[in-house]
């Protein structure tokens, strides 16, 4: 009962504060000082510029703008703290410098209001770099109450639902998303400098192929056509390779109708690239070099910390086949397994769940997922997957039950997936046929035959290497973020009950 009474009192207090803020706004508007009527404010500098290069700015006039996060009124002079994109800076606001009426208005400003400050840069007696204000302008009135500064915004669910407040209250969150932007721009710069062309392909498609995932489905009224949201970028980018664009990439949203967890969100950002006249070894070299470049650019070095581990990009990435990984971590040699039945008996013996339609290659993949993935902390290329789980990949000439494919694992996560792309249209049709059989047996993630893509392959696609990786997972790794929601500005959330 006491707790309920306390909550009721807090609600009443907040409601009173909200009422007062609206009354202040009404008074300003009645006095012809409506902050929402201001359309422009000229900013000369950000707080971090001033604080990082004080000698340059000492005694100089500057104008900054941002959100007032603290205010201490002390008679004829006050201090406030302004937060902008670069950080925060203190301002000394005195009645004699800004004028009596302006100072009276300033004293009624609230924490959360957006203000502009002009003044000269100086250091206080305690050595804090500050601005001696000559003018303070209210640019926008905050009609809500920010979380109490000391405790901040710590409720994880609320942080994701109200990211705008999260960004205000938690500086490290803002830094994470600035880093995310830098990661994406560096990927673009890296690929552009190597002759890749950035393209855009359809999000609404009739055939959602290129990955093992269940699509979202919709209906296009104008054409009376059932459509899907894309689950991959692959098949359209390969069409462009057929068309003669030898190096292409796309960074875009894809959509998969699957569950939510710390590494999965139903809509996420994928980067795929395709390069003619190379294979999966060429893709491995490019991937290792690009990941190392991103680590140096974003974290400042080739070694960085994620959680409890130091991830080391300074050494050559380990390369081993999927069969070698299973042998290393599970002690099982699948080269001695010659039939689907033998593979299933092994699965039963090791308590690996499988489905009736699974073949030896599917069982191999299940063993890898169970015994190997979480052991691959340092960057490791896992190569040469079974053909059954790789419907778009070129077979190995000397081992046709396996394909020229790799996945890069870091911190136990799959970071990317790459192939020597299958360009044999006859083989590709057979692979699609096998996928459709799995679909008929209840596998909702199986692909269907894309006839237009088949036509493109029949026109002729050169030998090609391709790769795709999740931007969000890369951002998690390089910002030491524990969950994918920490690197998505607006992650998918279950609606609150009304």
C-alpha positions as semicolon CSV with decimal commas, in nm:
position;residue;x (nm);y (nm);z (nm)
1;X;0,000;0,000;0,000
2;X;0,285;0,236;0,090
3;X;0,449;0,170;-0,246
4;X;0,125;0,243;-0,432
5;X;0,082;0,568;-0,239
6;X;0,440;0,667;-0,322
7;X;0,381;0,596;-0,693
8;X;0,061;0,801;-0,686
9;X;0,246;1,091;-0,525
10;X;0,519;1,073;-0,789
11;X;0,259;1,074;-1,067
12;X;0,088;1,378;-0,912
13;X;0,424;1,557;-0,880
14;X;0,510;1,490;-1,245
15;X;0,167;1,600;-1,360
16;X;0,212;1,924;-1,168
17;X;0,555;1,980;-1,328
18;X;0,409;1,921;-1,674
19;X;0,131;2,168;-1,598
20;X;0,383;2,432;-1,488
21;X;0,585;2,389;-1,806
22;X;0,279;2,446;-2,023
23;X;0,192;2,752;-1,819
24;X;0,543;2,889;-1,875
25;X;0,504;2,836;-2,249
26;X;0,169;3,014;-2,247
27;X;0,325;3,309;-2,064
28;X;0,608;3,330;-2,317
29;X;0,365;3,318;-2,607
30;X;0,146;3,584;-2,448
31;X;0,455;3,806;-2,411
32;X;0,547;3,761;-2,777
33;X;0,842;3,532;-2,696
34;X;0,714;3,204;-2,843
35;X;1,025;2,981;-2,879
36;X;0,852;2,771;-3,145
37;X;0,833;3,079;-3,368
38;X;1,215;3,078;-3,403
39;X;1,313;2,921;-3,735
40;X;1,692;2,957;-3,734
41;X;1,988;2,997;-3,500
42;X;2,345;3,037;-3,623
43;X;2,584;2,803;-3,438
44;X;2,958;2,864;-3,472
45;X;3,102;2,575;-3,270
46;X;3,033;2,256;-3,078
47;X;3,134;2,197;-2,719
48;X;3,403;1,938;-2,798
49;X;3,583;2,175;-3,040
50;X;3,607;2,441;-2,772
51;X;3,722;2,205;-2,496
52;X;3,971;2,014;-2,711
53;X;4,140;2,331;-2,842
54;X;4,103;2,577;-2,554
55;X;4,413;2,780;-2,640
56;X;4,261;2,863;-2,978
57;X;3,925;2,967;-2,832
58;X;4,030;3,142;-2,508
59;X;3,875;3,489;-2,502
60;X;3,704;3,436;-2,838
61;X;3,334;3,482;-2,913
62;X;3,144;3,159;-2,979
63;X;2,783;3,057;-3,023
64;X;2,666;2,712;-2,921
65;X;2,326;2,547;-2,903
66;X;2,188;2,239;-2,738
67;X;1,984;2,102;-2,450
68;X;2,016;2,250;-2,102
69;X;2,093;1,955;-1,873
70;X;2,167;2,139;-1,546
71;X;2,101;2,483;-1,401
72;X;2,220;2,644;-1,078
73;X;2,066;2,984;-1,002
74;X;2,263;3,195;-0,753
75;X;2,104;3,538;-0,725
76;X;2,242;3,770;-0,992
77;X;2,455;3,500;-1,159
78;X;2,393;3,141;-1,255
79;X;2,559;2,842;-1,415
80;X;2,404;2,600;-1,664
81;X;2,528;2,302;-1,856
82;X;2,455;2,274;-2,228
83;X;2,472;1,940;-2,413
84;X;2,519;1,921;-2,789
85;X;2,634;1,659;-3,038
86;X;2,997;1,694;-2,932
87;X;2,941;1,665;-2,557
88;X;2,868;1,930;-2,297
89;X;3,000;2,264;-2,179
90;X;2,930;2,493;-1,885
91;X;2,801;2,849;-1,926
92;X;2,821;3,133;-1,677
93;X;2,509;3,348;-1,707
94;X;2,508;3,682;-1,522
95;X;2,232;3,944;-1,507
96;X;2,473;4,229;-1,574
97;X;2,596;4,065;-1,896
98;X;2,273;3,952;-2,061
99;X;2,035;4,215;-1,921
100;X;1,777;4,212;-1,644
101;X;1,477;4,099;-1,850
102;X;1,672;3,826;-2,029
103;X;1,809;3,701;-1,698
104;X;1,461;3,692;-1,550
105;X;1,349;3,479;-1,845
106;X;1,656;3,253;-1,811
107;X;1,577;3,178;-1,448
108;X;1,242;3,033;-1,562
109;X;1,401;2,803;-1,820
110;X;1,371;2,431;-1,741
111;X;1,616;2,144;-1,763
112;X;1,548;1,987;-2,102
113;X;1,486;2,319;-2,280
114;X;1,688;2,375;-2,597
115;X;1,885;2,698;-2,577
116;X;2,144;2,896;-2,769
117;X;2,431;3,071;-2,591
118;X;2,667;3,336;-2,723
119;X;2,968;3,450;-2,523
120;X;3,343;3,436;-2,467
121;X;3,541;3,129;-2,373
122;X;3,722;3,127;-2,037
123;X;3,824;2,901;-1,749
124;X;3,665;2,921;-1,406
125;X;3,871;2,933;-1,087
126;X;3,837;2,555;-1,067
127;X;3,978;2,521;-1,418
128;X;3,658;2,426;-1,599
129;X;3,637;2,548;-1,958
130;X;3,321;2,757;-1,983
131;X;3,139;3,023;-2,183
132;X;3,078;3,365;-2,028
133;X;2,734;3,431;-2,175
134;X;2,646;3,760;-2,343
135;X;2,314;3,629;-2,477
136;X;2,091;3,329;-2,403
137;X;1,807;3,236;-2,638
138;X;1,528;2,987;-2,573
139;X;1,498;2,788;-2,898
140;X;1,250;2,520;-2,796
141;X;1,049;2,457;-2,480
142;X;1,059;2,105;-2,337
143;X;0,711;2,013;-2,218
144;X;0,819;1,679;-2,072
145;X;1,040;1,601;-1,772
146;X;1,371;1,422;-1,837
147;X;1,477;1,134;-1,611
148;X;1,658;1,248;-1,297
149;X;2,021;1,307;-1,399
150;X;2,192;1,106;-1,125
151;X;2,007;0,783;-1,197
152;X;1,971;0,846;-1,569
153;X;1,762;0,630;-1,798
154;X;1,850;0,274;-1,699
155;X;1,533;0,079;-1,777
156;X;1,642;-0,122;-2,083
157;X;1,295;-0,164;-2,230
158;X;1,222;0,208;-2,192
159;X;1,559;0,298;-2,344
160;X;1,475;0,106;-2,662
161;X;1,119;0,241;-2,681
162;X;1,223;0,601;-2,620
163;X;1,559;0,613;-2,795
164;X;1,535;0,992;-2,819
165;X;1,551;1,013;-2,439
166;X;1,820;0,744;-2,425
167;X;2,040;0,951;-2,658
168;X;1,993;1,259;-2,438
169;X;2,064;1,087;-2,107
170;X;2,336;0,837;-2,202
171;X;2,638;0,980;-2,383
172;X;2,785;0,634;-2,451
173;X;2,471;0,544;-2,647
174;X;2,517;0,848;-2,868
175;X;2,882;0,750;-2,921
176;X;2,776;0,398;-3,025
177;X;2,555;0,532;-3,303
178;X;2,818;0,780;-3,418
179;X;3,054;0,480;-3,446
180;X;2,790;0,284;-3,636
181;X;2,770;0,563;-3,892
182;X;3,149;0,565;-3,919
183;X;3,158;0,188;-3,975
184;X;2,912;0,211;-4,263
185;X;3,086;0,509;-4,422
186;X;3,423;0,331;-4,393
187;X;3,282;0,019;-4,562
188;X;3,160;0,237;-4,849
189;X;3,492;0,420;-4,874
190;X;3,689;0,092;-4,866
191;X;3,482;-0,064;-5,145
192;X;3,455;0,251;-5,356
193;X;3,834;0,286;-5,355
194;X;3,860;-0,070;-5,491
195;X;3,633;-0,007;-5,786
196;X;3,303;-0,138;-5,649
197;X;2,979;0,029;-5,758
198;X;2,705;0,084;-5,500
199;X;2,360;-0,010;-5,629
200;X;2,003;-0,044;-5,504
201;X;1,777;-0,342;-5,567
202;X;1,406;-0,410;-5,494
203;X;1,273;-0,464;-5,143
204;X;0,931;-0,583;-5,259
205;X;0,973;-0,905;-5,457
206;X;0,767;-1,195;-5,584
207;X;1,038;-1,449;-5,502
208;X;1,228;-1,392;-5,178
209;X;1,539;-1,600;-5,232
210;X;1,909;-1,593;-5,153
211;X;1,892;-1,710;-4,791
212;X;1,735;-1,973;-4,568
213;X;1,471;-1,759;-4,399
214;X;1,096;-1,716;-4,378
215;X;0,981;-1,395;-4,551
216;X;0,718;-1,141;-4,456
217;X;0,427;-1,152;-4,700
218;X;0,202;-0,874;-4,828
219;X;-0,028;-0,793;-5,118
220;X;0,015;-0,530;-5,388
221;X;-0,335;-0,396;-5,450
222;X;-0,265;-0,210;-5,776
223;X;-0,150;-0,530;-5,949
224;X;-0,353;-0,772;-5,736
225;X;-0,024;-0,946;-5,667
226;X;0,106;-1,136;-5,364
227;X;0,452;-1,009;-5,277
228;X;0,720;-1,056;-5,013
229;X;0,978;-0,839;-4,842
230;X;1,328;-0,939;-4,945
231;X;1,529;-1,166;-4,717
232;X;1,856;-1,118;-4,905
233;X;2,023;-0,898;-5,168
234;X;2,188;-1,182;-5,356
235;X;1,983;-1,273;-5,660
236;X;1,939;-0,920;-5,795
237;X;2,307;-0,835;-5,743
238;X;2,404;-1,146;-5,939
239;X;2,179;-1,030;-6,223
240;X;2,396;-0,718;-6,236
241;X;2,712;-0,928;-6,262
242;X;2,547;-1,103;-6,558
243;X;2,482;-0,758;-6,703
244;X;2,852;-0,671;-6,693
245;X;2,884;-0,465;-6,372
246;X;3,191;-0,651;-6,253
247;X;3,205;-0,521;-5,895
248;X;2,881;-0,431;-5,715
249;X;2,765;-0,392;-5,358
250;X;2,456;-0,288;-5,168
251;X;2,399;-0,187;-4,806
252;X;2,031;-0,217;-4,729
253;X;1,753;-0,340;-4,507
254;X;1,635;-0,700;-4,533
255;X;1,342;-0,860;-4,352
256;X;1,313;-1,207;-4,201
257;X;1,002;-1,333;-4,027
258;X;1,181;-1,485;-3,730
259;X;1,217;-1,446;-3,356
260;X;1,388;-1,178;-3,151
261;X;1,700;-1,237;-2,945
262;X;2,028;-1,067;-2,860
263;X;2,161;-1,117;-3,215
264;X;1,845;-1,116;-3,428
265;X;1,595;-0,848;-3,525
266;X;1,334;-0,912;-3,799
267;X;1,459;-0,614;-4,000
268;X;1,832;-0,558;-4,015
269;X;2,102;-0,409;-4,234
270;X;2,288;-0,637;-4,471
271;X;2,587;-0,566;-4,693
272;X;2,646;-0,789;-4,994
273;X;2,911;-0,754;-5,261
274;X;2,989;-0,951;-5,577
275;X;3,306;-0,947;-5,783
276;X;3,347;-1,111;-6,122
277;X;3,649;-1,326;-6,206
278;X;3,739;-1,422;-5,850
279;X;3,645;-1,701;-5,607
280;X;3,593;-1,756;-5,237
281;X;3,967;-1,731;-5,169
282;X;3,958;-1,381;-5,316
283;X;3,660;-1,305;-5,095
284;X;3,852;-1,431;-4,790
285;X;4,143;-1,200;-4,863
286;X;3,912;-0,902;-4,913
287;X;3,712;-0,982;-4,599
288;X;4,016;-1,015;-4,375
289;X;4,165;-0,691;-4,505
290;X;3,836;-0,500;-4,472
291;X;3,763;-0,624;-4,119
292;X;4,115;-0,532;-4,010
293;X;4,078;-0,188;-4,170
294;X;3,747;-0,129;-3,989
295;X;3,893;-0,233;-3,654
296;X;4,186;0,008;-3,691
297;X;3,963;0,292;-3,808
298;X;3,688;0,251;-3,548
299;X;3,871;0,119;-3,240
300;X;4,216;0,263;-3,311
301;X;4,401;-0,068;-3,338
302;X;4,402;-0,429;-3,453
303;X;4,325;-0,557;-3,102
304;X;4,009;-0,460;-2,916
305;X;3,793;-0,586;-2,632
306;X;3,452;-0,743;-2,664
307;X;3,304;-0,848;-2,331
308;X;3,554;-1,073;-2,155
309;X;3,769;-1,135;-2,464
310;X;4,046;-0,949;-2,640
311;X;3,983;-0,995;-3,011
312;X;4,306;-1,001;-3,211
313;X;4,298;-0,893;-3,576
314;X;4,675;-0,845;-3,594
315;X;4,742;-1,209;-3,686
316;X;4,631;-1,388;-4,004
317;X;4,278;-1,521;-3,958
318;X;4,266;-1,898;-3,902
319;X;4,128;-2,101;-4,194
320;X;3,988;-2,453;-4,151
321;X;3,724;-2,666;-4,320
322;X;3,393;-2,742;-4,153
323;X;3,493;-3,109;-4,131
324;X;3,826;-3,016;-3,968
325;X;3,644;-2,793;-3,718
326;X;3,412;-3,080;-3,617
327;X;3,709;-3,313;-3,586
328;X;3,897;-3,055;-3,376
329;X;3,617;-2,965;-3,137
330;X;3,392;-3,275;-3,136
331;X;3,642;-3,549;-3,213
332;X;3,429;-3,683;-3,499
333;X;3,569;-3,754;-3,846
334;X;3,289;-3,720;-4,100
335;X;3,518;-3,827;-4,385
336;X;3,455;-4,182;-4,264
337;X;3,075;-4,137;-4,278
338;X;2,952;-4,257;-4,616
339;X;2,571;-4,246;-4,593
340;X;2,280;-4,042;-4,460
341;X;2,188;-4,331;-4,232
342;X;2,533;-4,336;-4,069
343;X;2,514;-3,961;-4,015
344;X;2,174;-3,992;-3,848
345;X;2,299;-4,269;-3,619
346;X;2,585;-4,042;-3,512
347;X;2,336;-3,764;-3,446
348;X;2,125;-3,991;-3,225
349;X;2,435;-4,104;-3,037
350;X;2,532;-3,743;-2,963
351;X;2,177;-3,621;-2,889
352;X;2,162;-3,400;-3,197
353;X;1,801;-3,339;-3,303
354;X;1,732;-3,368;-3,676
355;X;1,439;-3,404;-3,914
356;X;1,353;-3,702;-4,133
357;X;1,434;-3,520;-4,457
358;X;1,784;-3,424;-4,340
359;X;2,079;-3,568;-4,532
360;X;2,441;-3,618;-4,433
361;X;2,528;-3,258;-4,517
362;X;2,250;-3,126;-4,293
363;X;2,373;-3,346;-4,008
364;X;2,730;-3,216;-4,053
365;X;2,601;-2,862;-4,018
366;X;2,405;-2,953;-3,703
367;X;2,721;-3,101;-3,548
368;X;2,914;-2,786;-3,635
369;X;2,651;-2,564;-3,475
370;X;2,640;-2,778;-3,160
371;X;3,009;-2,839;-3,099
372;X;3,209;-2,572;-3,280
373;X;3,046;-2,230;-3,316
374;X;3,089;-2,110;-2,957
375;X;3,458;-2,213;-2,958
376;X;3,549;-1,978;-3,244
377;X;3,635;-1,662;-3,048
378;X;3,929;-1,534;-3,253
379;X;3,860;-1,463;-3,624
380;X;3,826;-1,795;-3,806
381;X;3,723;-1,876;-4,163
382;X;3,521;-2,200;-4,168
383;X;3,533;-2,336;-4,523
384;X;3,392;-2,599;-4,757
385;X;3,035;-2,657;-4,643
386;X;2,817;-2,951;-4,753
387;X;2,631;-2,897;-5,079
388;X;2,294;-2,971;-4,913
389;X;2,305;-2,647;-4,713
390;X;2,450;-2,432;-4,991
391;X;2,202;-2,411;-5,280
392;X;2,368;-2,113;-5,453
393;X;2,734;-2,215;-5,425
394;X;2,979;-2,372;-5,670
395;X;3,086;-2,726;-5,591
396;X;3,450;-2,809;-5,515
397;X;3,588;-2,977;-5,831
398;X;3,775;-3,242;-5,631
399;X;3,499;-3,298;-5,372
400;X;3,156;-3,242;-5,531
401;X;2,967;-3,318;-5,207
402;X;3,109;-2,993;-5,072
403;X;3,113;-2,636;-5,198
404;X;3,349;-2,338;-5,217
405;X;3,197;-2,146;-4,930
406;X;3,316;-1,990;-4,606
407;X;3,171;-1,826;-4,299
408;X;3,377;-1,595;-4,079
409;X;3,332;-1,652;-3,706
410;X;3,436;-1,406;-3,436
411;X;3,334;-1,425;-3,068
412;X;3,137;-1,740;-3,151
413;X;2,919;-1,550;-3,400
414;X;2,879;-1,597;-3,771
415;X;2,994;-1,261;-3,907
416;X;2,966;-1,323;-4,280
417;X;2,885;-1,583;-4,544
418;X;3,064;-1,605;-4,879
419;X;3,080;-1,826;-5,189
420;X;3,235;-1,901;-5,516
421;X;2,899;-1,831;-5,677
422;X;2,722;-2,108;-5,865
423;X;2,705;-2,000;-6,230
424;X;2,603;-2,333;-6,387
425;X;2,231;-2,289;-6,469
426;X;2,172;-2,664;-6,503
427;X;2,318;-2,738;-6,160
428;X;2,136;-2,435;-6,016
429;X;1,799;-2,562;-6,138
430;X;1,863;-2,897;-5,970
431;X;1,953;-2,719;-5,645
432;X;1,631;-2,516;-5,660
433;X;1,439;-2,837;-5,723
434;X;1,589;-2,991;-5,409
435;X;1,495;-2,676;-5,215
436;X;1,136;-2,699;-5,336
437;X;1,120;-3,060;-5,220
438;X;1,228;-2,943;-4,873
439;X;0,963;-2,671;-4,887
440;X;0,700;-2,932;-4,967
441;X;0,817;-3,132;-4,666
442;X;0,754;-2,838;-4,435
443;X;1,078;-2,638;-4,442
444;X;0,942;-2,280;-4,447
445;X;1,293;-2,139;-4,497
446;X;1,364;-2,327;-4,821
447;X;1,398;-2,138;-5,150
448;X;1,180;-2,169;-5,459
449;X;1,292;-2,151;-5,821
450;X;1,338;-1,793;-5,943
451;X;1,277;-1,826;-6,318
452;X;1,399;-1,477;-6,404
453;X;1,722;-1,543;-6,216
454;X;1,754;-1,873;-6,400
455;X;1,717;-1,688;-6,731
456;X;1,997;-1,454;-6,626
457;X;2,226;-1,748;-6,543
458;X;2,148;-1,904;-6,881
459;X;2,261;-1,584;-7,052
460;X;2,589;-1,640;-6,870
461;X;2,750;-1,527;-6,545
462;X;3,130;-1,517;-6,518
463;X;3,313;-1,690;-6,234
464;X;3,220;-1,474;-5,936
465;X;3,295;-1,439;-5,568
466;X;3,030;-1,300;-5,335
467;X;2,992;-1,219;-4,969
468;X;2,726;-1,093;-4,731
469;X;2,752;-0,979;-4,372
470;X;2,528;-0,822;-4,116
471;X;2,617;-0,461;-4,045
472;X;2,444;-0,476;-3,706
473;X;2,652;-0,766;-3,578
474;X;2,969;-0,592;-3,698
475;X;2,860;-0,281;-3,507
476;X;2,796;-0,489;-3,195
477;X;3,149;-0,628;-3,214
478;X;3,329;-0,298;-3,272
479;X;3,130;-0,103;-3,009
480;X;3,134;-0,376;-2,741
481;X;2,754;-0,386;-2,740
482;X;2,590;-0,694;-2,582
483;X;2,268;-0,699;-2,788
484;X;2,161;-0,611;-3,140
485;X;1,905;-0,368;-2,996
486;X;2,195;-0,163;-2,863
487;X;2,308;-0,083;-3,219
488;X;1,963;-0,033;-3,375
489;X;1,821;0,312;-3,318
490;X;1,465;0,183;-3,323
491;X;1,460;-0,196;-3,270
492;X;1,144;-0,401;-3,313
493;X;0,949;-0,405;-2,987
494;X;0,633;-0,579;-2,878
495;X;0,360;-0,311;-2,839
496;X;0,278;-0,210;-2,486
497;X;-0,063;-0,323;-2,368
498;X;-0,312;-0,040;-2,387
